[in-house]
Amino acid sequence: MKVFGKEVGKAIKFPPFIERFKGMVLPKSKSGDNELVTIPSTNISDGEAAFELSIALPGLDKKNVRIELQGNTLIISGEKKQSQEVRQRHWVRREFVRNTFYRVFDVPLNADPERISAKMKNGLLQVTIAKKETKYKQILKVA
C-alpha cells in the first residue's frame, strides 16, 4: 500500500541536515521515578544563516524548560508538575501528575555554538543556532 507516493513500512530517507540533528529520547528519566515522559513534536529547518528548531511544548512555561549545550550536543528538557486536592466530608483525594521530556540533538559542525538563542511564546519553543561564517571562499584552477 502507498501513502503519499511512499510504500508503507519502507524507510524514508531524510535530508542530511535533518539526519545530523537526530532527535533522541533517553530510555529512563534522570530521576528514575515512574513518570510520564513525552516526546514533543519538533520541526527543524536549515536556513541561509541559521538552523531553526520549533518545539511544541503546550502547557509549559519558559521557566520549566532547560536548554544545555555539551560539546556538539544540544539537550532540551523540561518538567511540569501539577497537583489537585479534593476535600469532601469524610475523605480527601490528592492527585499528583509529573510530565517530563528530554530531547538530545547532534548539532552540525557548521553551527556556531556561541550564537544560540531561544524564545518561547504560547507553548512554542523556538531555538535558533547560527551557522559559522566562512571568512573566505577560495576557487582553485586545475593546472
C-alpha positions in Angstrom: 0.0 0.0 0.0 1.2 3.5 -0.8 0.6 6.7 1.2 1.7 10.0 -0.4 3.6 8.1 -3.0 5.7 6.1 -0.5 5.4 2.4 0.3 4.1 1.9 3.8 6.7 0.2 6.0 9.7 1.3 3.9 12.4 3.6 5.4 12.2 7.2 4.4 15.5 9.0 3.7 15.7 12.4 5.3 17.8 15.3 4.0 21.4 15.3 5.5 20.8 18.4 7.7 17.9 16.6 9.5 20.0 13.4 9.9 22.7 15.4 11.7 20.2 16.6 14.3 18.8 13.1 15.0 16.4 13.8 17.9 16.8 11.0 20.5 15.0 10.2 23.7 16.7 8.7 26.7 15.1 5.4 27.8 14.9 6.5 31.5 14.3 9.7 33.2 17.0 11.4 35.1 15.3 10.9 38.4 14.5 7.2 37.8 10.9 7.7 39.1 7.9 6.3 37.3 6.7 9.3 35.4 5.1 10.2 32.1 7.8 11.1 29.6 6.6 12.8 26.4 8.3 13.4 23.1 7.4 16.9 21.9 6.9 17.5 18.2 9.9 19.2 16.6 10.3 20.9 13.3 13.9 21.5 12.1 14.8 23.9 9.2 18.1 24.8 7.6 18.1 28.4 6.6 20.7 30.5 4.9 22.2 31.9 8.1 20.9 29.5 10.8 19.3 26.2 11.8 15.9 26.6 13.5 14.1 24.2 15.8 10.5 24.7 16.7 9.4 22.5 19.5 5.7 22.2 20.7 5.5 22.4 24.5 1.9 23.2 25.2 1.2 24.0 28.9 4.8 24.6 29.8 6.2 27.9 30.9 9.7 29.0 29.9 10.9 28.7 33.5 10.2 25.0 33.3 12.4 24.5 30.2 16.1 23.9 30.3 18.5 24.2 27.3 22.1 22.9 27.5 24.9 22.6 25.1 27.5 20.0 25.8 30.1 19.9 23.1 28.2 19.4 19.9 25.1 18.0 21.7 22.1 20.2 22.3 19.9 19.0 25.2 16.4 20.4 25.7 14.5 19.2 28.7 11.6 20.3 30.8 9.2 19.3 33.5 5.6 20.2 34.6 4.2 19.3 37.9 0.5 19.5 38.9 -1.3 18.6 42.0 -5.0 18.6 42.8 -6.8 18.1 46.1 -10.4 17.5 46.6 -11.8 17.6 50.2 -15.2 16.1 51.0 -16.8 15.5 54.3 -15.2 12.2 55.2 -12.3 11.9 52.7 -9.5 13.7 50.9 -8.3 12.9 47.4 -4.9 14.1 46.3 -3.5 13.6 42.8 0.0 14.4 41.6 1.0 14.5 37.9 4.5 14.9 36.7 5.2 15.2 33.0 8.8 15.4 31.7 10.6 15.5 28.4 14.2 15.1 27.4 15.4 15.5 23.8 19.0 15.3 22.5 20.1 16.7 19.2 23.5 16.4 17.5 24.5 19.9 16.3 26.0 20.1 12.8 29.7 21.1 12.6 28.9 24.2 10.7 26.8 25.6 13.5 28.2 28.3 15.8 27.8 27.2 19.4 28.5 30.8 20.6 25.4 32.1 18.8 22.4 30.1 20.1 19.2 31.9 21.1 15.8 30.7 22.3 12.4 32.2 22.9 9.1 30.7 24.0 5.7 32.0 23.2 2.3 30.4 23.5 3.8 26.9 24.2 6.2 27.0 21.2 9.9 27.0 21.9 12.0 28.4 19.0 15.7 27.7 19.1 18.0 29.4 16.6 21.5 28.1 16.0 23.5 30.5 13.8 25.8 29.0 11.2 29.5 29.7 11.3 30.6 32.5 8.9 33.0 31.5 6.2 35.7 34.1 6.1 36.7 33.4 2.5 35.8 31.4 -0.5 38.7 30.0 -2.5 38.4 28.8 -6.0 41.2 26.7 -7.3 42.1 26.3 -11.0 43.1 23.0 -12.3 46.5 23.1 -14.0 
